[in-house]
Amino acid sequence: MAGKSILSPSIASRLVVIAFLAMAGLAGIGLAWSVLLDYARNPINPRCGECSVTVEIAKGTNFRTAMSLLREKGVIGNEFLFSILARLRKAPQHIRAGEYEISLLNSPDDLLRKLVRGEIKGYRIPFPEGFTVRQVAERLSAWNLVDYKTFLARARDPGLLDSLKIKGDSVEGYLYPETYIFTRSMGEEEIIRFMVRQFRKHQRPDWEALARRHGMTLEEIVILASIIEKEAALSEEKPIISAVFHNRLKKGMLLQSDPTVIYDIPDFDGNLKKSHLSKNMPHNTYVHKGLPPGPICNPGVDSIDAALRPAAVPYLFFVARNDGSHHFSTTLSHHREAVLKYQIRKEK
């Protein structure tokens, strides 16, 4: 008959119940999704202010262990929601090892992005011109980024030196001086390689050709530059000091540079004695003619430029004026007068 339902009352009731349950299920899913989004986008701890937590995830750590570590550090409040969010973001397979500095004002979403991108905590460390390998190792070990003895051992490793194309028994001279950002996961060899790469980046194409004009190799220029770096306090005096050493080398004179003596004195206390000057040490240019066997520090580019482009002056001697500058002389008699004026009389 027209207008009469083809469904029995029992079937219709069941459909109503199914529709109701479906709507309730959708509502529940919507509510769950809303809760997850709210968790994902809000700060980990909004009452924390500016506080942050440092967490180190070791190499080989699986996602479950990493979550436990984050929970112990107070970074994860709700492990269940974080786990769901991480899996939705496909993060468990992509979290990178390293040391992280995590602000508790970041959201769990921010945290997952940081872990997946490997935004590891970096340490900004300056290395001034003239630092020795030992000083570099001391500064890095003070930040707990390297082991001091291991760093020095790697700095003299023949295999590493060969791979870096350094002709010598140490990376001394080739650890480019500037401010670096290093991470705790890098280790001794990676840091050494990074600093040497910076030296190569700043190496100019004409350096080797200019070195040959002086009858020297680039390695010898770096040695000379390291002495200039230690002797000169004023940049404008570097080409003049360079000229003094070039002139002495041409005449077969001893370089007689105090810093070359100091380099071989362990734990130097600042008091250079006459007995030091006559001691037979490898880098002592009061005893050995010519350049020392290797650099005595890590020079900057201006010292290398000075070694390559000495001033056109006839000087053979210089003495400190005790104000950062030097007095230069051509003859030994004039030099002795300057020493008397600026050093001996001052000491009296």
C-alpha positions as CSV (number, residue, x, y, z in Angstrom):
1,M,0.0,0.0,0.0
2,A,1.2,3.5,-0.8
3,G,2.8,5.4,2.2
4,K,3.4,2.3,4.2
5,S,7.0,1.7,5.5
6,I,8.7,-1.4,4.1
7,L,10.8,-1.8,7.3
8,S,9.5,-3.5,10.3
9,P,9.5,-1.7,13.7
10,S,12.4,-3.9,15.0
11,I,14.6,-3.3,12.0
12,A,14.0,0.5,12.2
13,S,14.9,0.5,15.9
14,R,18.2,-1.3,15.1
15,L,19.1,1.2,12.4
16,V,18.5,4.1,14.8
17,V,20.8,2.4,17.4
18,I,23.5,1.9,14.8
19,A,23.2,5.4,13.6
20,F,23.4,6.7,17.2
21,L,26.5,4.6,17.9
22,A,28.1,5.7,14.7
23,M,27.5,9.3,15.6
24,A,28.8,8.7,19.1
25,G,31.9,7.0,17.7
26,L,32.6,9.9,15.3
27,A,32.1,12.3,18.2
28,G,34.5,10.3,20.3
29,I,37.1,10.3,17.5
30,G,36.6,14.0,17.1
31,L,37.1,14.6,20.8
32,A,40.2,12.3,20.9
33,W,41.7,14.2,17.9
34,S,40.9,17.5,19.6
35,V,42.7,16.4,22.8
36,L,45.7,15.2,20.7
37,L,46.0,18.4,18.8
38,D,45.7,20.4,22.0
39,Y,48.5,18.4,23.5
40,A,50.7,18.7,20.4
41,R,50.5,22.5,20.1
42,N,50.6,23.6,23.7
43,P,53.8,24.1,25.8
44,I,55.3,21.1,27.5
45,N,55.2,23.0,30.8
46,P,53.6,26.5,30.5
47,R,54.4,27.4,34.1
48,C,58.1,26.7,33.8
49,G,59.0,30.2,32.5
50,E,62.3,30.2,30.6
51,C,63.6,26.9,32.0
52,S,65.2,24.3,29.8
53,V,66.5,20.8,30.1
54,T,69.6,19.2,28.6
55,V,69.1,15.7,27.3
56,E,71.7,13.4,25.7
57,I,70.5,10.6,23.4
58,A,73.3,8.2,22.8
59,K,74.0,6.6,19.5
60,G,72.0,3.4,19.0
61,T,69.2,4.4,21.4
62,N,65.8,3.1,20.3
63,F,62.6,5.2,20.5
64,R,61.2,3.6,23.6
65,T,64.5,4.2,25.6
66,A,64.6,7.7,24.3
67,M,61.0,8.3,25.5
68,S,61.9,6.9,28.9
69,L,64.9,9.3,29.1
70,L,62.8,12.3,28.1
71,R,60.1,11.3,30.7
72,E,62.8,11.1,33.5
73,K,64.0,14.6,32.5
74,G,60.4,15.9,32.8
75,V,60.1,16.6,29.1
76,I,57.2,14.2,28.4
77,G,54.2,14.6,30.7
78,N,51.9,12.2,28.9
79,E,53.9,9.3,27.4
80,F,50.7,7.8,25.8
81,L,49.8,10.9,23.8
82,F,53.5,11.6,23.0
83,S,53.8,8.1,21.6
84,I,50.7,8.5,19.4
85,L,51.9,11.9,18.2
86,A,55.3,10.6,17.4
87,R,54.0,7.7,15.4
88,L,51.6,10.0,13.5
89,R,54.6,12.1,12.6
90,K,56.7,9.0,11.7
91,A,59.3,10.1,14.2
92,P,60.4,6.9,15.9
93,Q,62.6,5.8,13.0
94,H,64.1,9.2,12.4
95,I,65.1,10.6,15.8
96,R,68.8,11.5,15.8
97,A,71.4,10.9,18.6
98,G,73.0,13.9,20.3
99,E,72.8,16.4,23.1
100,Y,69.7,18.5,23.0
101,E,68.8,21.7,24.9
102,I,65.0,21.6,25.2
103,S,62.9,24.5,26.4
104,L,59.9,23.4,28.4
105,L,57.9,26.3,26.7
106,N,58.2,24.3,23.4
107,S,55.3,22.1,22.4
108,P,55.6,18.3,21.9
109,D,55.4,19.0,18.1
110,D,58.4,21.4,18.4
111,L,60.3,18.8,20.4
112,L,59.7,16.0,17.8
113,R,60.8,18.3,15.0
114,K,64.0,19.1,16.9
115,L,64.7,15.4,17.5
116,V,64.1,14.5,13.9
117,R,66.1,17.4,12.4
118,G,68.9,16.7,14.8
119,E,69.0,20.2,16.2
120,I,71.8,19.3,18.6
121,K,73.1,21.7,21.2
122,G,76.1,23.6,20.0
123,Y,78.9,25.2,22.1
124,R,80.2,28.5,20.8
125,I,83.9,28.5,21.5
126,P,86.5,31.2,20.3
127,F,90.1,30.2,19.4
128,P,92.2,33.3,19.0
129,E,95.1,33.7,16.7
130,G,98.3,32.3,18.2
131,F,96.7,29.5,20.2
132,T,98.8,26.3,20.2
133,V,97.4,22.8,19.8
134,R,97.8,22.3,23.6
135,Q,95.8,25.5,24.2
136,V,93.1,24.3,21.8
137,A,92.9,21.0,23.6
138,E,92.7,22.7,27.0
139,R,89.8,24.9,25.9
140,L,87.9,22.0,24.3
141,S,88.4,19.7,27.3
142,A,87.3,22.5,29.6
143,W,84.0,22.4,27.8
144,N,84.0,18.6,28.1
145,L,84.0,18.3,24.3
146,V,87.2,16.2,24.0
147,D,89.6,14.3,26.1
148,Y,92.8,16.4,26.4
149,K,95.3,13.5,25.9
150,T,93.2,11.9,23.2
151,F,93.0,15.2,21.3
152,L,96.8,15.7,21.4
153,A,97.3,12.1,20.3
154,R,95.0,12.5,17.3
155,A,96.7,15.8,16.5
156,R,99.9,13.8,15.9
157,D,98.4,10.7,14.3
158,P,100.3,10.0,11.0
159,G,97.3,8.5,9.3
160,L,95.1,11.6,10.1
161,L,97.9,14.0,9.0
162,D,98.3,12.1,5.7
163,S,94.5,12.3,5.0
164,L,94.6,16.0,5.8
165,K,97.6,16.5,3.5
166,I,99.7,18.0,6.3
167,K,103.4,17.5,5.8
168,G,104.7,17.4,9.4
169,D,104.3,15.6,12.7
170,S,101.3,17.6,14.0
171,V,98.3,19.7,13.0
172,E,100.0,22.6,14.7
173,G,99.7,25.6,12.4
174,Y,96.6,24.4,10.6
175,L,93.8,24.7,13.2
176,Y,92.3,27.8,11.8
177,P,91.7,30.4,14.5
178,E,88.1,31.7,14.7
179,T,84.9,31.1,16.7
180,Y,83.4,27.7,16.2
181,I,80.1,26.0,17.2
182,F,80.9,22.4,18.2
183,T,78.6,19.7,19.5
184,R,79.4,17.1,22.1
185,S,78.9,14.3,19.6
186,M,81.7,15.4,17.3
187,G,84.7,14.0,19.0
188,E,88.4,14.7,18.7
189,E,89.0,13.7,15.1
190,E,85.9,15.4,13.7
191,I,86.8,18.7,15.4
192,I,90.4,18.5,14.1
193,R,89.2,17.9,10.6
194,F,86.7,20.7,10.8
195,M,89.3,23.3,11.9
196,V,91.8,22.2,9.2
197,R,89.0,22.4,6.6
198,Q,88.6,26.1,7.7
199,F,92.3,26.6,7.1
200,R,92.0,25.2,3.6
201,K,88.9,27.4,2.9
202,H,90.9,30.5,3.8
203,Q,94.0,29.4,1.9
204,R,94.5,31.7,-1.1
205,P,95.3,30.4,-4.6
206,D,98.5,32.5,-4.8
207,W,100.1,31.4,-1.5
208,E,102.2,28.6,-2.9
209,A,103.4,30.7,-5.8
210,L,104.4,33.5,-3.4
211,A,106.2,31.0,-1.2
212,R,108.3,29.8,-4.1
213,R,109.4,33.3,-4.8
214,H,111.1,33.2,-1.4
215,G,112.5,29.8,-2.1
216,M,110.2,28.3,0.4
217,T,107.3,25.8,0.6
218,L,103.9,26.7,1.9
219,E,104.7,24.6,5.0
220,E,107.7,26.7,5.7
221,I,105.7,29.9,5.3
222,V,103.2,28.6,7.9
223,I,106.1,27.9,10.3
224,L,107.4,31.5,9.7
225,A,103.9,32.9,10.1
226,S,103.5,31.1,13.5
227,I,106.7,32.9,14.7
228,I,105.5,36.2,13.4
229,E,102.1,35.6,15.1
230,K,103.8,35.1,18.5
231,E,106.3,38.0,18.1
232,A,103.9,40.7,16.8
233,A,101.3,42.4,19.0
234,L,100.5,45.0,16.4
235,S,99.2,44.0,12.9
236,E,101.0,46.8,11.2
237,E,104.4,45.5,12.5
238,K,103.9,42.0,11.1
239,P,105.4,42.7,7.6
240,I,108.4,44.4,9.3
241,I,109.0,41.5,11.7
242,S,108.6,39.2,8.7
243,A,111.3,41.2,6.9
244,V,113.7,40.8,9.9
245,F,113.4,37.0,9.8
246,H,113.6,36.8,6.0
247,N,116.8,38.9,6.1
248,R,118.3,36.8,8.8
249,L,117.5,33.6,6.9
250,K,119.1,34.9,3.7
251,K,122.3,35.8,5.7
252,G,122.4,32.4,7.4
253,M,121.9,34.0,10.8
254,L,120.1,32.4,13.7
255,L,116.5,33.6,14.0
256,Q,116.8,34.0,17.8
257,S,113.1,34.1,18.5
258,D,112.1,33.8,22.1
259,P,108.7,32.2,21.4
260,T,110.4,29.3,19.6
261,V,112.2,28.6,22.9
262,I,109.1,29.0,25.0
263,Y,107.2,26.5,22.8
264,D,109.4,23.6,24.0
265,I,109.2,24.5,27.7
266,P,106.4,22.5,29.5
267,D,104.2,24.6,31.8
268,F,106.1,27.8,31.0
269,D,105.7,30.3,33.9
270,G,106.4,33.5,32.0
271,N,110.1,33.8,33.1
272,L,112.4,33.1,30.2
273,K,115.9,32.5,31.4
274,K,119.3,32.6,29.7
275,S,119.7,28.9,30.5
276,H,116.6,28.3,28.3
277,L,118.1,30.1,25.4
278,S,121.1,27.7,25.3
279,K,119.2,24.6,25.8
280,N,119.2,22.1,22.9
281,M,115.4,21.9,22.2
282,P,113.9,21.1,18.8
283,H,112.3,24.5,18.2
284,N,115.0,26.6,19.8
285,T,116.2,29.1,17.1
286,Y,119.0,30.3,19.4
287,V,120.6,26.9,19.0
288,H,119.4,25.7,15.6
289,K,119.8,27.6,12.3
290,G,116.9,28.2,10.0
291,L,113.3,27.6,10.7
292,P,112.1,25.2,13.5
293,P,110.8,21.8,12.4
294,G,107.2,22.8,12.7
295,P,104.9,25.7,13.5
296,I,104.8,27.0,17.1
297,C,101.2,28.1,17.1
298,N,98.2,28.4,14.8
299,P,98.6,31.7,12.9
300,G,96.0,34.0,11.4
301,V,95.7,35.0,7.7
302,D,97.4,38.3,8.3
303,S,100.5,36.6,9.7
304,I,100.6,34.3,6.7
305,D,100.3,37.3,4.4
306,A,103.1,39.0,6.3
307,A,105.3,35.9,5.9
308,L,104.6,35.9,2.2
309,R,104.9,39.7,1.8
310,P,107.7,41.0,4.0
311,A,108.3,44.8,4.1
312,A,111.1,46.1,2.0
313,V,113.4,47.1,4.9
314,P,117.0,46.1,5.8
315,Y,116.4,45.4,9.5
316,L,118.0,42.4,11.2
317,F,117.0,43.1,14.8
318,F,114.1,44.2,16.9
319,V,113.4,44.6,20.6
320,A,110.1,45.2,22.5
321,R,109.4,48.7,23.7
322,N,107.1,47.2,26.3
323,D,104.0,49.0,24.9
324,G,103.2,46.4,22.3
325,S,105.5,48.0,19.6
326,H,109.1,47.2,18.7
327,H,112.3,49.1,17.9
328,F,114.0,47.9,14.7
329,S,117.7,48.1,14.0
330,T,120.0,47.2,11.1
331,T,123.2,46.8,13.0
332,L,124.1,44.9,16.1
333,S,125.5,48.0,17.8
334,H,122.3,49.9,17.3
335,H,120.3,46.9,18.5
336,R,122.4,46.7,21.7
337,E,121.7,50.4,22.4
338,A,118.0,49.7,22.0
339,V,118.1,46.7,24.3
340,L,119.9,48.9,26.9
341,K,117.2,51.5,26.5
342,Y,114.1,49.4,26.4
343,Q,115.0,46.3,28.4
344,I,118.0,46.6,30.7
345,R,117.4,50.1,32.0
346,K,113.7,49.3,32.5
347,E,114.6,46.2,34.6
348,K,116.8,48.4,36.8
